[in-house]
């Protein structure tokens, strides 16, 4: 199965389709061996006491690729500045998924869309400005669609 982002333009609008990788438990050795060193978007989750996944981070990466960014964000030893985040990483089960793409404009549009829907009060990310409207459909092999 191919993971990634496809797009179709129509009348000044863009329709993205995000095919997520399977959700995986964060383990530094698995990340190093299984996550590609490609640009793309990712989501990091933590498992709460009720065995529900809670969104921790949604982001994008160009330089260094998905492998190094997911590894950096999910490892409490590498989290030096944010004590609250470090506590979550040390105490909770961490999960991740990703969708590669080589377009920084696509990443900007898709991450902006997610941030607008997940955390509208915290959105400081801008979309590419290329389209009048941005629409998004996602699919995942494990059927997880996060709803805030």
RAJO-V325101 format. One line per field, one symbol per residue. ss: DSSP state (A for helix, B for strand, O for the rest). phi: phi as a letter, one per 30 degrees, with the letter a starting at -180 (. if undefined). psi: psi as a letter, one per 30 degrees, with the letter a starting at -180 (. if undefined). Layout:
# RAJO-V325101
ss=???
phi=???
psi=???
This chain:
# RAJO-V325101
ss=OOOBBBBBBBOOBBBBBBBBOOOBBOOAAAAAAAOOOOOBBBBBBBBOOOOOBBBBBBBBBOOOAAAAAAAAAAOAAAOOOOAAAAAAAAAOOBBBBBBBOOOAAAAAAAAAAAAAAAOAAAOOOOOOOOOOBBBBBBBBOOOOOOOO
phi=.cclbcbbcahicbccbccddddbddbeddddccddcbdlcabcbbcddcicdcdcbbabbcdiieeddddddccddcccccddddddddccdcbbaabdaccdddeedddeedddddbddcdbccddidbdbcbbbbbbdcidbdbd
psi=kkkaklkkkjhglkjkjkjllkkkkkkeeeeeffklillallkklkkafghkkkkekkalkdkfleeeeeeeefjfffjfejeeeeeeeeflkklllljkkgjeeeeeeeeeeeeeeeiffgjgkklfgflekklkkllkfggkjkk.
